[in-house]
Amino acid sequence: MRGPIYQCFEQSEYQARLDALRERMVDRGVDVLVTTTPENVFYLSGYQTPGYYFFLGLIVFQDREPVLIPPPHEESLVPAYSWVDEYRINADTSSSIETTSTVIKELGYGKGVVALELGAWFLTANDVDEFAGYLPDAKLVDSDGLVEAGRLIKSDAELAHMRSAAKVAATAMQAGIDAIEIGVRERDIAAAVYQAQISAGGEYSGLPAFVTSGERSMMVHASWSDRVVADGEVVFLEVPGSVNRYHVAHSRAAIAGDPSDLLLKGVEVNSGALQLAKDLIKPGVDIAEVFGEVKRSIDESDVPYKQGRRIAYGIGTAFPPDWGEGHIISINADEHREFRSGMVFHIITTMRLLGIGAIGCSDTVAVTRSGSETLTGGVPIDLYRR
């Protein structure tokens, strides 16, 4: 292993990730894994790029060093970010899948069991057919979470990056709250968020910050517009922080003017449910049980809102189009794995009340040996009155 120019982790951490992955490959009878998910490639090799609209792959073998297949014209990023010594670059007019398949065959695995990430966003049905054509003697199987099983538990070094990201997120959130006033545009609030986020050391995030007001705050995953905040309106902010591709996120709400009784009651129920989740999370506890308790606390309140399908999703390393790891783990009724130290969740008890809007209340929380740690506690949970 060689050290890249920009290194997020010690070489020993990458080696430990690779060793653990190979053990899982042996258990599943996989000879070769081709990972095409940007987060997985980054997790294993350090390589990163926003250019994964081209094919990006890392070939992992049981008994030899990996081979990186970066996008065409990105050779300069390999020594900058990746510890992997061997890589293949091909022109953007040729097939990266043919190149990948050729490597597999040249190294003697053309008749082996080759795992592809069939659920990956950036591996198309055409790509899979092309692999089958170039590897006619191989047995192609679904990797089915081989890499993600390692990403589930964050190391101390990963948590350190997430704590740094939380400081970025807090700075950006506070800037957004401070920018809220009657007559200001949502766009101007978002500008304050991004100015602070970047100045504090943040990177581009997997999703944008969400900044909405009034009736627009009822729109899930809408962001800023030219709308002007009026007297008595709620402003909803969901703000991420990203450092070395590790993300946290949190949401808060403010009101420009005086809050109604229903809004105040909603904030009470909302923040109480979030704190309940934090109090219940402990290693060894069934995840679905925590979901049930938190959902019950919301559903049985005298606020006209019912909790939906989950209260949290995993979060960690990310590239667009998402900042979460909900495909790896979420806190919902069907998740019966137990909490383990090192898991990290974005816990969301945000409510959207008709006639009022979004009451933002969420935090990124790490599972510790004895309970939980709120990473995004830099801006207290409250209804901010502007």
N, C-alpha and C positions, 0 to 999 in steps of 0.2 A: 504493500500500500504506500502511495505517495501522498503527501499533504497538498491539498489544493491551495490556491491563493487566498480564497475566502472560505474559511472553515467554520462551520457551526458547532461541530462536536469533535471530541478527541477521536483519534483513530480506533481506540479500543471500543468505543461505543458502536461505531459502524461494524466492527468485527463481531461484537456480541449480537447485534441485530441479524447479521448474516448467518452466524452459527445457529441461532435459534430458528431462523427460517429454514435452514437446511435440515434441521431435526424434524420440523413439521413436514417438509417435503419427503423425507424418508418414511415417516409414519403413513403418509398418503400414497406412497409408491410413485412419486413424481421424480423424474430424472432431470427435467429442465423446466424452469418457470420463465415465461416471458411476461414481465409486468409492463403495462402501458399506461397505468394511472399516474399522473404527474406527482401526486403526493407520495405514492409508493416508490417511484423512481428516486425522488428526493430523499425519502426516509432511508433508503438503502445505500444510495451512492453520493448524496449531496448535490447532485446535478439539478439545476433549476432553470426554467425558462418560461416566459409567457407564450412561447412559440409552439405549443403542443397542438395547434391546429394542423401542423405537420405530424407525421408519425413520430412517436417517441417511445423507445423501448429499452429495457434493461434485461439481458439474458442472464439468469442465475442458474448455475450448475451445482450439482451436489459435491463435485470433487475437483473443481478448478475455479479460478477467479472469474468474476462476471465480465460480460462484454456489453458496453453501452452503445446504443444506436440512437444518437442525437438527431434532431431535425437537420435537414440540409442547411448549409451555410452557417451553422452554429458551432463550428469547431473551436472557436475562441473561448466558448463558455465551458468547454470540458476541463482544461487545466485550471480555469478560474474557480470552479465550484466542485468538481468531482474528484474523488480519490481513485476512481477506477482507471487502471492503466491502459486497458485495451478498449478501443472503440472503432467503429466503422462509420464513415461518412459517405453518403452517395448523393448524386445530383438530384435536384428536386424534380427532374424529368424521368427518373427511374424509380424502381419500387423498393422502398425501405423494407417491406415485408419479404421480398426476395432476398435482400441483403441479410436480414435476420435469419431466414431459413437456411441460407448458404452457410452462415457461421455455425448453426446447429449441426448441419450435415458434415461440414469440414472437420469439426471437432469430435465426430463419431457418435452423435446422438440422433442421427436421422431415423433410427428405428426405435427410439425410446419413447417414454411417456412424457409428453410436452403439455404443460399446463398453460392455458391462456385465460386472461381475465374476461370471461364472456359477459360479465355484467358491467364492464367498464364503459364510461361515457364515450371514450375516445378510441374504442375498438369497434369498428362497424361490422355489420353482417358480411359486407363485401371483403373486409380484411380477413375475417375468419375463413371465408371460402378460399381466399388467396393462400392463406397458410396451408389449408388442406391440399391445395394443388401443388404447392412447392414441397410439402412434407408428406408424400403419399404413403410412406411406410411407417410414419410415426402414429402413435395413438394420442390424439388431441383430447384433452379433458379440461374441465373448468377448474380454475385455481380456487374458486369458492372461499375467498377470505384468507388465503395463506399468509399474505403480507399483513393484512389488516389485524390479524390475531396478535401480531407484535405491537402494532400501533395502539392497541386498546389500553395498555398500561404505560403511562408516561414515566420516563426516568427523571432523576433529579435535574439533569441538564435540560431536559425538555421543559420541566416545570419552571426552571429559571428563565427560559425564554418567554414563557407564558406570563410570568410575573412582570417581566419587562413590558410585554404587550399590554398588560393591565394598566401600567402607569401611563402608557400612551393613550389608552382608551379613556382613562379618567381625565386626563388633560383635555382631550377632545370633547368629551361630554360636558365638562364644566364650561368650556368655551361656547358650546352650543346653548347651554342654559343661560349663560350671561348675555347672549345675543338676542334673546327673546324679549320682545316688547310689542305693545299694540302698534300696528301699522308697519311692522317689519315683514319682509317677504320670507317665505320658507327658504328660498334660494340663498338669502343672506345668512340665515342661521346655518345652513349647510356649509357655506363658504367659511364661516368661523370654525366649524368642526374640522374641516379639512386642513385649514391653515395650521390649526393647533396640532392636529394629528401628525402631519408631515414634519412640522418643526420639532415635535417631541421625539422624533426618531422612528416614526411608523412607516411601514411599507404599504404598497397597494394591497388591498384586502380582497378576499374571495367574493364578497358581496359588498355593495356600497353601504354607506351609512343611510339609515332611513329617517327622514325628517318630514313629518306631515302635521297638519293642524286642522282643527274643526272637524267638519264632516269627512275630510280627506283622511283623517287618522283612522277611520273605520276600514280603510283599504289596506289589507295585509300586503306587505312587500311593495308598497308604493313609496316613492321617495319625493324629493323636493320639487316644487313648482314655483310659479310666480305668484301663487296665492298669498294674500296679505292677511296676517293674523289680526283678528278682530277682538274687541273687548269681550271677556268672558269665555274665550275659547281655549281648549286644551291644545298643547303642542306635544307631540310624541317624538322621542328620539331613541333610536336603537343604533348604538355606535360600537364599532369594532376597534381593536388594536391588533396590529400584526408586526411581529419582530422575528426575523429569520424564518419567515413563513409560518410561525406559530401564532395562532389566533386566540383571542378572547372576545366576548361581546357582552354588552349589557344594555338595558333600556331604562329610561326614566321619563317622567311626564312633568310638565309645567302648565300653569294656567295664567293667561294674561287677564287678570281681573280677579273677581271673587268666585270661589268654588261653590257649587250647589251641595246640598246635603247628600244627594245620591253620589256625587263624585267623591266626597269625603268618605262615605261609607265604602265605596268601591275600593278606594286606596287602602283603607283599613283591612278589608278582606284580602285584597291582592297582596299586600306586603306581609300579612300574617301567614298566608299560604306559602309564600316564598321562604319565610323563616322556618315554617314547619318542615318543609322539605330539607332545609339545611340541617335541622335538628335530628331528623330521622335517618339521614344518610350515615351509615357506618359499615365498615367491612363485615361481610357475612350476612347482611340483611338482604332479603329478596327484593329485587327492584320493583316488581309489580306491587308489592305491599305498600311501598312508599307512594307510588302513583295513586293507589286507591285511597290512602289517607288524605293526600293533598286534594284530590278531586272531590272527596266527600266534604272537606272543609269549605270548598268553594260552592259546590252544588247545594249544600244545606244552609248557606247563608241567605240573608234577605236581600241579596243583590240579584237583579234579573240577568244572570249569566250562568252558563253551564260550561264546565271545563271540557275541552276537546280530547283528542286521541292521545296526546302525550303532554308531559310537563317539562321535558328536557330532551336534548340530544347531545351526543358526544361532540367534543370539539378539540381541535389540536392543530396539526399542520394542514394547510389548505392552499389551493389555487382556485381562481375563478373556474366555474360559476358558483361556488358555494364556500362558506367558511366553516361548515359543520362536518361532523362525522356521524350523522344520524344513521347512515347505512351500516355503521359498525355497531353502534349501540344507542338506544334511547331509553328514557324512563316512560314506560307505558304499561298498559294492562297485560300485555302478552309477553313481556320480558321477564323471565324467571331466573336469569342469571343473578348472582349475588354481587353486591358492590365489593370492589377490591381497591386497596390502596393504590393510588396512581391513576385511577380513572378520573376524567375531567368532563364536566357537563355544563352546558348552558341551560340553566333552569329558568323556565319562562312561565310566569303566572299572569302575564299581561291579559287584561280584560278590554273588550270593546263594547261600550254601552250605548245603545241607541239614544240619540239626542245629546250625547255628551262627547263620545269619541273614545280614543284609546287611553287607557290608564297604564302607562308603561312601568313595568317592574320585572326586571330579570337580572341575573348575575351569572358569572362563570365561577364554578365551584369545583375544587379538587377534593377527591376522597383521600383522607389521611389514615394513618394507622388506628386512630381512635374516633374519627368523626369526619368533619369536613372543614375545608378552608375556603373562604370567599376570596377569590383572586381580585375581583372587580369591586372592592369595597371603598375605593378612593373617593367616590361621590356617594354619600349616604342615600339610602332609599327614603324618599320623601316626595310630597307634592310641592314642587317649586312654584312659588307665587311671584309673578313678574309684574 
